[in-house]
Amino acid sequence: MNSASKVPPPETWIRVFPWSFTLKSFSKVVAAAVCGLVLAGCTGTPMKTPQYDSSQYTVVGHSEASATGLMLFGLIPIRQNDRFVRAQNSAIQAKGGDALINTQVQEKWFWAWVLNGYTTTVSGDVIKLKTAK
């Protein structure tokens, strides 16, 4: 066996294969970016329900609205993270009010072969805030 057919030991590969160092660095950057995207996809919009004194508003009436979000393949959220806020805003807008009090939240879910669906129903009393005189 001649010396030209010998494989160098792994500790010398970085000198023999300089692209291996670049590939290791690139894979770390890609792994960090994927982790960042996954974590960013897991955030949602909080549903705000401020407290009001009864002298600050007039009750317009009871309202209820729903919003649906999907999880494609159990990993990809589609209109999922803000469904609580969308349902709350729809309930308020249906009566032309400013806010929702005595809020109740219900959730139903369904599934199909490639997705899960979550329907959130928000109900409560819609109020119109009084303006300062």
TAJOBEL-V825631 format. One record per backbone hydrogen bond with DSSP energy under -0.5 kcal/mol. CO is the residue of the C=O (numbers start at 1). NH is the residue of the N-H. If there is no record, write none. Layout:
((CO	NH) (CO	NH))
This chain:
((2	5) (3	6) (9	12) (10	13) (12	15) (12	16) (13	17) (16	18) (17	20) (18	21) (18	22) (19	23) (20	24) (21	25) (22	26) (23	27) (24	28) (25	29) (26	30) (27	31) (28	32) (29	33) (30	34) (31	35) (32	36) (33	37) (34	38) (35	39) (36	40) (37	41) (38	42) (39	42) (40	43) (44	46) (46	48) (53	56) (54	57) (56	130) (58	128) (61	126) (63	124) (65	122) (67	120) (69	118) (70	72) (70	78) (71	74) (71	116) (72	75) (72	76) (75	77) (76	72) (78	70) (80	83) (81	45) (82	86) (83	87) (84	88) (85	89) (86	90) (87	91) (88	92) (89	93) (90	94) (91	95) (92	95) (92	96) (92	97) (93	96) (99	127) (101	125) (104	123) (106	121) (108	119) (110	117) (114	73) (115	112) (116	71) (117	110) (118	69) (118	120) (119	108) (120	67) (121	106) (122	65) (123	104) (124	63) (124	126) (125	101) (126	60) (126	61) (127	98) (127	99) (127	129) (128	58))
